[in-house]
Amino acid sequence: GSCRLTIKVGDKDRELIVDNFDIPQGFINIEGTGSLKLYVKDDIKFGGGTIINHPNPPTNFATANQENIINNAKNATPEQCNAAADKLSIYYKGTENEGTNKDFDIVGNQYLYGSVFAEDANVTIDGSGVMVGNLITGGKSVKIGGGSGISSNLIYAPDADVHVLGSAKINGPIVSNIFTFSGGNSSSMKFDPRDGLAGDTFDIVTPGEVIITEGVAREQ
């Protein structure tokens, strides 16, 4: 159900190690000025309507109705979203089976405010999923589409085919093996490497397909 969990970090940098991080549906609030590092050894699964690390929790978070909690997240300012993302880092251990990859999915009205460091996960952000934070993975695939979006200081997937499709929106630099943009009428992607990445600056807001296999797509 729509359970609520508040993790009180105070003013400390906390660490939490779990086998599985499985939220069928619910809301997590990280309370305090400190931060949380979450280490996941086996699997990560989020259900529809889940909010991880709420950026703007109502004062009565424990008792507020589900609609208010969701609306507060949707109405959070960019500053609130970025501040929340700075408080959470998720470290996702890879598979022990050679030649295979784990999956990390944010789909179906799921919201994640935090950075993800995945050893080998293939990443899908789709179905109105939203992520605010850095995405770093050693996986082979990153797919962003279906009305979803990611706002990041960095998407670093040097071995992956990063594919942006549908009405997806991305704000932030991308490092990938191959980059494909095949968005619809409302798709957009902004890329500006002046923070230190080599490459070109471009802003794609029109339909069509763009495939990049060198230069800005891959770290030189």
Backbone as CSV, one residue per row, in Angstrom:
resi,resn,N_x,N_y,N_z,CA_x,CA_y,CA_z,C_x,C_y,C_z
1,GLY,0.819,-1.199,0.000,0.000,0.000,0.000,0.852,1.247,0.000
2,SER,0.225,2.413,0.254,0.953,3.685,0.229,1.562,3.949,1.603
3,CYS,2.532,3.117,1.984,3.182,3.244,3.284,4.112,4.451,3.270
4,ARG,4.475,4.919,4.462,5.379,6.060,4.592,6.532,5.644,5.497
5,LEU,7.724,6.043,5.137,8.906,5.756,5.932,9.731,7.034,6.044
6,THR,10.038,7.429,7.259,10.923,8.563,7.498,12.240,8.046,8.056
7,ILE,13.328,8.388,7.387,14.670,8.014,7.839,15.316,9.264,8.409
8,LYS,15.584,9.244,9.705,16.131,10.415,10.381,17.648,10.319,10.417
9,VAL,18.297,11.180,9.624,19.761,11.161,9.561,20.386,12.228,10.451
10,GLY,19.559,13.159,10.962,20.101,14.241,11.788,21.058,15.096,10.980
11,ASP,22.200,15.417,11.589,23.216,16.204,10.877,24.421,15.344,10.518
12,LYS,24.214,14.015,10.448,25.293,13.069,10.173,25.180,12.496,8.771
13,ASP,26.282,11.932,8.294,26.290,11.179,7.041,26.140,9.702,7.401
14,ARG,24.987,9.144,7.089,24.661,7.780,7.500,24.869,6.795,6.359
15,GLU,25.056,5.514,6.731,25.177,4.440,5.761,24.234,3.307,6.141
16,LEU,23.583,2.736,5.136,22.635,1.652,5.350,22.894,0.575,4.300
17,ILE,23.092,-0.662,4.745,23.370,-1.780,3.849,22.196,-2.747,3.912
18,VAL,21.619,-3.074,2.755,20.472,-3.984,2.690,20.703,-5.016,1.599
19,ASP,20.009,-6.162,1.731,20.043,-7.154,0.662,19.174,-6.694,-0.508
20,ASN,17.924,-6.300,-0.206,16.982,-5.884,-1.236,16.337,-4.559,-0.837
21,PHE,16.056,-3.746,-1.834,15.348,-2.475,-1.623,14.095,-2.541,-2.468
22,ASP,12.996,-2.974,-1.854,11.760,-3.278,-2.567,10.635,-2.420,-1.980
23,ILE,10.146,-1.447,-2.765,9.072,-0.556,-2.334,7.899,-0.759,-3.294
24,PRO,6.928,-1.646,-2.961,5.803,-1.887,-3.883,5.009,-0.616,-4.175
25,GLN,4.753,0.175,-3.154,4.150,1.495,-3.318,4.290,2.228,-1.994
26,GLY,4.827,3.443,-2.047,4.979,4.180,-0.804,5.874,5.381,-0.969
27,PHE,6.149,6.024,0.156,6.863,7.298,0.144,7.951,7.265,1.215
28,ILE,9.143,7.693,0.836,10.264,7.744,1.767,10.725,9.186,1.904
29,ASN,10.889,9.609,3.149,11.360,10.955,3.460,12.652,10.835,4.262
30,ILE,13.694,11.545,3.830,14.948,11.593,4.587,14.955,12.898,5.361
31,GLU,14.910,12.782,6.668,14.748,13.949,7.535,16.086,14.324,8.171
32,GLY,16.447,15.589,8.064,17.685,16.072,8.657,18.556,16.759,7.634
33,THR,19.657,17.306,8.107,20.580,18.018,7.217,21.721,17.138,6.739
34,GLY,21.793,15.919,7.249,22.847,14.997,6.839,22.497,14.297,5.541
35,SER,23.141,13.169,5.296,22.939,12.440,4.047,22.859,10.947,4.330
36,LEU,22.397,10.207,3.321,22.265,8.759,3.429,22.923,8.093,2.235
37,LYS,23.802,7.128,2.529,24.354,6.249,1.504,23.701,4.883,1.680
38,LEU,22.995,4.451,0.640,22.274,3.187,0.686,22.971,2.178,-0.217
39,TYR,23.414,1.065,0.368,24.098,0.016,-0.380,23.145,-1.171,-0.545
40,VAL,22.886,-1.545,-1.799,21.947,-2.623,-2.094,22.715,-3.773,-2.753
41,LYS,22.643,-4.947,-2.124,23.446,-6.074,-2.600,22.743,-6.895,-3.678
42,ASP,21.413,-7.046,-3.582,20.719,-7.961,-4.488,19.840,-7.235,-5.505
43,ASP,18.649,-6.796,-5.111,17.714,-6.239,-6.091,17.083,-4.939,-5.598
44,ILE,16.739,-4.091,-6.566,15.994,-2.859,-6.315,14.716,-2.911,-7.144
45,LYS,13.562,-2.725,-6.486,12.286,-2.719,-7.190,11.398,-1.637,-6.600
46,PHE,10.837,-0.805,-7.478,9.896,0.235,-7.066,8.550,-0.044,-7.726
47,GLY,7.466,0.140,-6.979,6.129,0.032,-7.540,5.613,1.388,-7.991
48,GLY,4.474,1.382,-8.681,3.901,2.614,-9.211,3.514,3.585,-8.113
49,GLY,3.727,4.870,-8.373,3.369,5.903,-7.415,4.326,6.034,-6.250
50,THR,5.524,5.489,-6.375,6.512,5.542,-5.303,7.343,6.815,-5.386
51,ILE,7.615,7.423,-4.241,8.495,8.586,-4.171,9.633,8.262,-3.203
52,ILE,10.840,8.267,-3.709,12.016,7.969,-2.897,12.744,9.268,-2.597
53,ASN,12.813,9.612,-1.311,13.478,10.837,-0.840,12.666,12.066,-1.263
54,HIS,11.529,12.228,-0.658,10.583,13.289,-1.016,11.252,14.665,-0.911
55,PRO,11.132,15.498,-1.973,11.810,16.799,-1.955,11.070,17.882,-1.194
56,ASN,9.778,17.658,-0.929,8.965,18.703,-0.305,7.852,18.055,0.523
57,PRO,8.224,17.279,1.551,7.204,16.534,2.293,6.297,17.463,3.085
58,PRO,5.006,17.169,3.126,4.108,17.971,3.968,4.496,17.807,5.433
59,THR,4.145,18.800,6.244,4.523,18.764,7.656,3.895,17.569,8.368
60,ASN,2.741,17.141,7.900,2.088,15.970,8.481,2.320,14.740,7.599
61,PHE,3.566,14.526,7.219,3.926,13.476,6.269,3.366,12.112,6.676
62,ALA,3.422,11.800,7.963,3.010,10.466,8.427,1.518,10.228,8.265
63,THR,0.732,11.300,8.273,-0.724,11.147,8.220,-1.369,11.791,6.998
64,ALA,-0.604,12.531,6.208,-1.162,13.219,5.039,-1.717,12.216,4.041
65,ASN,-2.745,12.619,3.320,-3.292,11.695,2.326,-2.350,11.587,1.127
66,GLN,-2.522,10.517,0.393,-1.618,10.188,-0.705,-1.581,11.288,-1.767
67,GLU,-2.726,11.868,-2.071,-2.790,12.905,-3.105,-1.946,14.119,-2.723
68,ASN,-2.007,14.531,-1.462,-1.218,15.685,-1.023,0.278,15.400,-1.099
69,ILE,0.664,14.198,-0.733,2.080,13.839,-0.774,2.598,13.881,-2.211
70,ILE,1.823,13.326,-3.137,2.237,13.311,-4.547,2.261,14.728,-5.121
71,ASN,1.243,15.516,-4.839,1.187,16.876,-5.368,2.337,17.733,-4.833
72,ASN,2.693,17.548,-3.573,3.819,18.295,-3.019,5.111,17.982,-3.761
73,ALA,5.278,16.729,-4.147,6.477,16.353,-4.903,6.453,16.983,-6.298
74,LYS,5.301,16.920,-6.950,5.197,17.482,-8.305,5.390,18.995,-8.303
75,ASN,5.015,19.656,-7.207,5.110,21.118,-7.127,6.403,21.596,-6.477
76,ALA,7.295,20.694,-6.175,8.566,21.087,-5.559,9.374,21.943,-6.529
77,THR,10.106,22.915,-6.000,10.938,23.775,-6.835,12.194,23.017,-7.261
78,PRO,12.857,23.468,-8.331,14.128,22.835,-8.707,15.142,22.848,-7.579
79,GLU,15.151,23.905,-6.794,16.089,23.985,-5.671,15.786,22.911,-4.637
80,GLN,14.510,22.675,-4.357,14.132,21.629,-3.407,14.491,20.248,-3.943
81,CYS,14.264,20.046,-5.225,14.584,18.756,-5.832,16.083,18.481,-5.785
82,ASN,16.891,19.471,-6.121,18.342,19.287,-6.118,18.876,19.102,-4.703
83,ALA,18.307,19.835,-3.749,18.738,19.693,-2.359,18.439,18.290,-1.847
84,ALA,17.271,17.760,-2.208,16.937,16.396,-1.810,17.885,15.391,-2.453
85,ALA,18.159,15.571,-3.746,19.034,14.640,-4.456,20.431,14.597,-3.850
86,ASP,20.889,15.715,-3.322,22.222,15.768,-2.712,22.315,14.939,-1.433
87,LYS,21.173,14.573,-0.861,21.158,13.872,0.423,21.169,12.350,0.280
88,LEU,20.952,11.833,-0.928,20.823,10.381,-1.097,21.729,9.866,-2.207
89,SER,22.490,8.827,-1.891,23.290,8.105,-2.882,22.983,6.625,-2.748
90,ILE,22.638,5.988,-3.864,22.327,4.560,-3.880,23.431,3.830,-4.644
91,TYR,24.023,2.834,-3.989,25.083,2.023,-4.593,24.522,0.619,-4.826
92,TYR,24.484,0.209,-6.089,23.808,-1.018,-6.495,24.844,-2.018,-6.988
93,LYS,25.038,-3.076,-6.194,26.033,-4.095,-6.541,25.619,-4.840,-7.801
94,GLY,26.603,-5.231,-8.595,26.332,-5.931,-9.836,26.095,-7.416,-9.643
95,THR,25.772,-8.076,-10.744,25.545,-9.517,-10.717,26.869,-10.266,-10.643
96,GLU,26.801,-11.480,-10.115,27.992,-12.325,-10.056,28.061,-13.259,-11.255
97,ASN,27.055,-13.205,-12.125,27.019,-14.061,-13.308,27.607,-13.323,-14.498
98,GLU,28.723,-13.798,-14.978,29.429,-13.130,-16.073,28.556,-13.065,-17.325
99,GLY,28.569,-11.909,-17.965,27.825,-11.735,-19.202,26.383,-11.327,-19.006
100,THR,25.961,-11.111,-17.757,24.595,-10.680,-17.492,24.611,-9.348,-16.754
101,ASN,23.471,-8.673,-16.771,23.339,-7.377,-16.120,22.077,-7.352,-15.263
102,LYS,22.132,-6.635,-14.172,20.933,-6.367,-13.404,20.138,-5.261,-14.092
103,ASP,18.928,-5.023,-13.594,18.072,-3.960,-14.115,17.786,-2.949,-13.014
104,PHE,17.718,-1.695,-13.421,17.292,-0.630,-12.519,16.250,0.184,-13.258
105,ASP,15.001,0.147,-12.756,13.881,0.745,-13.469,13.195,1.810,-12.624
106,ILE,12.889,2.939,-13.278,12.033,3.972,-12.697,10.919,4.187,-13.699
107,VAL,9.777,3.566,-13.459,8.680,3.576,-14.430,7.352,3.726,-13.681
108,GLY,6.323,4.169,-14.397,4.991,4.195,-13.816,4.826,5.187,-12.681
109,ASN,5.089,6.468,-12.958,4.903,7.521,-11.952,5.739,7.283,-10.698
110,GLN,6.957,6.854,-10.889,7.911,6.708,-9.791,8.857,7.898,-9.810
111,TYR,9.221,8.364,-8.619,10.076,9.540,-8.485,11.259,9.184,-7.594
112,LEU,12.454,9.468,-8.071,13.664,9.241,-7.284,14.480,10.526,-7.249
113,TYR,14.785,10.983,-6.036,15.623,12.163,-5.847,16.899,11.701,-5.154
114,GLY,17.927,11.459,-5.948,19.182,10.948,-5.426,20.028,10.409,-6.550
115,SER,21.305,10.201,-6.283,22.225,9.687,-7.285,22.317,8.170,-7.196
116,VAL,22.516,7.540,-8.356,22.612,6.088,-8.438,23.965,5.715,-9.026
117,PHE,24.665,4.828,-8.326,25.942,4.294,-8.776,25.755,2.782,-8.911
118,ALA,25.557,2.323,-10.147,25.253,0.917,-10.395,26.455,0.248,-11.046
119,GLU,26.831,-0.894,-10.495,28.015,-1.577,-11.001,27.821,-2.063,-12.431
120,ASP,26.656,-2.642,-12.734,26.461,-3.175,-14.091,25.017,-3.090,-14.581
121,ALA,24.168,-2.304,-13.916,22.734,-2.344,-14.220,22.386,-1.665,-15.544
122,ASN,21.477,-2.288,-16.287,20.814,-1.638,-17.400,19.678,-0.790,-16.835
123,VAL,19.567,0.444,-17.290,18.673,1.419,-16.662,17.535,1.770,-17.612
124,THR,16.311,1.781,-17.078,15.144,2.233,-17.829,14.406,3.268,-16.999
125,ILE,14.192,4.452,-17.576,13.351,5.486,-16.971,12.235,5.735,-17.973
126,ASP,11.016,5.363,-17.597,9.944,5.323,-18.591,8.599,5.489,-17.875
127,GLY,7.520,5.641,-18.662,6.188,5.699,-18.091,6.004,6.796,-17.071
128,SER,6.432,8.008,-17.397,6.321,9.170,-16.507,7.199,9.048,-15.265
129,GLY,8.217,8.230,-15.317,9.185,8.174,-14.226,10.066,9.411,-14.219
130,VAL,10.514,9.807,-13.038,11.339,11.003,-12.892,12.530,10.683,-11.990
131,MET,13.705,11.121,-12.402,14.898,11.007,-11.576,15.612,12.337,-11.550
132,VAL,16.000,12.771,-10.362,16.836,13.957,-10.189,18.084,13.502,-9.444
133,GLY,19.233,13.619,-10.081,20.478,13.165,-9.476,21.392,12.561,-10.531
134,ASN,22.620,12.290,-10.157,23.574,11.698,-11.080,23.250,10.228,-11.326
135,LEU,23.498,9.785,-12.554,23.321,8.387,-12.916,24.642,7.870,-13.463
136,ILE,25.223,6.906,-12.772,26.502,6.328,-13.176,26.335,4.816,-13.196
137,THR,26.560,4.206,-14.359,26.362,2.768,-14.474,27.378,2.145,-15.423
138,GLY,27.726,0.906,-15.120,28.571,0.122,-16.005,27.763,-0.804,-16.890
139,GLY,26.442,-0.578,-16.968,25.571,-1.417,-17.779,25.703,-1.152,-19.265
140,LYS,24.945,-1.919,-20.042,25.015,-1.854,-21.498,23.901,-1.022,-22.117
141,SER,22.900,-0.629,-21.318,21.752,0.063,-21.890,21.195,1.069,-20.901
142,VAL,20.884,2.262,-21.418,20.134,3.269,-20.670,19.037,3.772,-21.594
143,LYS,17.792,3.555,-21.191,16.649,3.981,-22.014,15.821,4.979,-21.234
144,ILE,15.526,6.122,-21.868,14.732,7.173,-21.237,13.621,7.548,-22.210
145,GLY,12.369,7.365,-21.812,11.288,7.638,-22.747,9.941,7.657,-22.068
146,GLY,8.874,7.770,-22.885,7.519,7.655,-22.406,7.077,8.737,-21.447
147,GLY,7.432,9.981,-21.725,7.016,11.069,-20.852,7.831,11.172,-19.588
148,SER,8.931,10.453,-19.516,9.777,10.470,-18.330,10.798,11.600,-18.436
149,GLY,11.611,11.736,-17.386,12.612,12.790,-17.421,13.710,12.542,-16.413
150,ILE,14.879,13.107,-16.679,15.992,13.039,-15.749,16.713,14.377,-15.767
151,SER,16.983,14.895,-14.587,17.772,16.116,-14.431,19.015,15.735,-13.650
152,SER,20.176,15.926,-14.264,21.386,15.350,-13.697,22.589,16.243,-13.972
153,ASN,23.548,16.243,-13.048,24.833,16.857,-13.331,25.646,15.981,-14.269
154,LEU,25.315,14.684,-14.304,26.067,13.769,-15.159,25.320,12.448,-15.326
155,ILE,25.184,12.009,-16.576,24.809,10.638,-16.886,26.061,9.987,-17.457
156,TYR,26.651,9.082,-16.694,27.926,8.467,-17.087,27.699,6.975,-17.291
157,ALA,27.650,6.571,-18.557,27.419,5.174,-18.915,28.319,4.846,-20.099
158,PRO,29.631,4.760,-19.874,30.591,4.695,-20.989,30.496,3.443,-21.846
159,ASP,29.881,2.384,-21.331,29.743,1.146,-22.098,28.339,0.959,-22.666
160,ALA,27.478,1.931,-22.479,26.058,1.741,-22.788,25.627,2.427,-24.077
161,ASP,24.552,1.888,-24.628,23.774,2.559,-25.663,22.709,3.364,-24.934
162,VAL,22.835,4.685,-24.942,21.858,5.558,-24.304,20.845,5.977,-25.355
163,HIS,19.582,5.641,-25.117,18.529,5.883,-26.099,17.453,6.748,-25.464
164,VAL,17.223,7.911,-26.042,16.186,8.838,-25.577,15.067,8.809,-26.611
165,LEU,13.857,8.487,-26.168,12.770,8.327,-27.125,11.456,8.793,-26.526
166,GLY,10.401,8.775,-27.357,9.105,9.242,-26.900,9.141,10.721,-26.580
167,SER,8.505,11.089,-25.489,8.470,12.495,-25.075,9.373,12.725,-23.873
168,ALA,10.504,12.042,-23.863,11.435,12.149,-22.739,12.112,13.512,-22.712
169,LYS,12.522,13.911,-21.520,13.230,15.180,-21.337,14.468,14.927,-20.491
170,ILE,15.609,15.442,-20.959,16.874,15.284,-20.241,17.518,16.646,-20.092
171,ASN,18.045,16.885,-18.920,18.818,18.105,-18.684,20.116,17.697,-18.008
172,GLY,21.220,17.725,-18.752,22.501,17.352,-18.182,23.387,16.664,-19.205
173,PRO,24.691,16.610,-18.955,25.637,15.978,-19.882,25.540,14.463,-19.852
174,ILE,25.888,13.857,-20.981,25.828,12.403,-21.133,27.164,11.904,-21.661
175,VAL,27.685,10.866,-21.014,28.840,10.141,-21.530,28.379,8.717,-21.795
176,SER,28.488,8.266,-23.050,27.992,6.935,-23.405,28.828,6.349,-24.528
177,ASN,28.580,5.081,-24.837,29.235,4.456,-25.974,28.561,4.901,-27.264
178,ILE,27.240,4.774,-27.306,26.422,5.249,-28.432,25.260,6.031,-27.854
179,PHE,24.945,7.157,-28.483,23.800,7.955,-28.048,22.812,8.071,-29.193
180,THR,21.537,7.734,-28.922,20.479,7.818,-29.923,19.344,8.659,-29.383
181,PHE,18.946,9.667,-30.154,17.810,10.513,-29.804,16.748,10.327,-30.875
182,SER,15.594,9.772,-30.474,14.500,9.584,-31.427,13.202,9.997,-30.763
183,GLY,13.161,11.240,-30.308,12.033,11.729,-29.525,10.869,12.165,-30.377
184,GLY,9.740,12.392,-29.697,8.534,12.867,-30.351,8.440,14.378,-30.320
185,ASN,7.240,14.892,-30.528,7.043,16.329,-30.660,7.390,17.102,-29.393
186,SER,7.213,16.485,-28.237,7.464,17.215,-26.995,8.773,16.805,-26.331
187,SER,9.621,16.098,-27.062,10.902,15.698,-26.499,11.868,16.873,-26.481
188,SER,12.774,16.838,-25.531,13.826,17.846,-25.513,15.033,17.296,-24.781
189,MET,16.200,17.783,-25.161,17.417,17.389,-24.490,18.396,18.547,-24.547
190,LYS,18.898,18.931,-23.404,19.879,20.008,-23.329,21.195,19.419,-22.865
191,PHE,22.276,19.777,-23.545,23.595,19.255,-23.218,24.594,20.398,-23.277
192,ASP,25.323,20.597,-22.213,26.329,21.649,-22.171,27.533,21.129,-21.389
193,PRO,28.631,20.787,-22.086,29.769,20.163,-21.423,30.750,21.147,-20.806
194,ARG,30.371,22.390,-20.642,31.350,23.379,-20.181,31.747,23.199,-18.723
195,ASP,31.153,22.214,-18.045,31.592,21.913,-16.685,32.901,21.131,-16.680
196,GLY,33.417,20.770,-17.847,34.695,20.089,-17.886,34.754,18.904,-18.830
197,LEU,33.618,18.500,-19.424,33.622,17.411,-20.374,33.929,17.940,-21.771
198,ALA,34.736,17.198,-22.505,35.051,17.597,-23.874,33.879,17.291,-24.782
199,GLY,33.644,18.142,-25.770,32.570,17.874,-26.715,31.906,19.146,-27.180
200,ASP,30.769,18.982,-27.804,30.019,20.102,-28.335,28.817,20.398,-27.456
201,THR,28.277,21.599,-27.640,27.040,21.981,-26.969,25.901,21.877,-27.970
202,PHE,24.814,21.216,-27.580,23.678,21.169,-28.482,22.381,21.141,-27.698
203,ASP,21.312,21.522,-28.367,19.983,21.608,-27.755,19.002,21.067,-28.782
204,ILE,18.471,19.866,-28.541,17.583,19.219,-29.493,16.154,19.339,-28.990
205,VAL,15.301,19.944,-29.767,13.893,20.087,-29.358,12.938,19.701,-30.484
206,THR,13.444,19.154,-31.579,12.587,18.824,-32.715,12.521,17.312,-32.908
207,PRO,11.468,16.821,-33.570,11.348,15.383,-33.811,12.438,14.880,-34.741
208,GLY,12.575,13.570,-34.788,13.547,12.957,-35.667,14.505,12.088,-34.881
209,GLU,15.472,11.527,-35.569,16.426,10.644,-34.910,17.836,11.159,-35.111
210,VAL,18.596,11.183,-34.034,19.998,11.568,-34.068,20.785,10.444,-33.426
211,ILE,21.812,9.955,-34.104,22.665,8.912,-33.553,24.098,9.437,-33.520
212,ILE,24.702,9.398,-32.348,26.068,9.881,-32.167,26.911,8.726,-31.658
213,THR,28.019,8.439,-32.321,28.863,7.321,-31.923,30.274,7.750,-31.571
214,GLU,30.560,9.042,-31.633,31.892,9.522,-31.264,31.791,10.965,-30.805
215,GLY,32.904,11.512,-30.386,32.903,12.904,-29.937,32.241,13.038,-28.580
216,VAL,31.118,13.771,-28.545,30.462,14.027,-27.262,29.857,12.770,-26.676
217,ALA,29.673,11.755,-27.496,28.985,10.570,-26.981,29.879,9.756,-26.052
218,ARG,31.159,9.742,-26.310,32.032,8.869,-25.549,33.224,9.646,-25.019
219,GLU,33.594,9.336,-23.799,34.765,9.956,-23.207,35.990,9.615,-24.040
220,GLN,36.779,10.630,-24.354,37.936,10.406,-25.221,39.155,9.974,-24.410
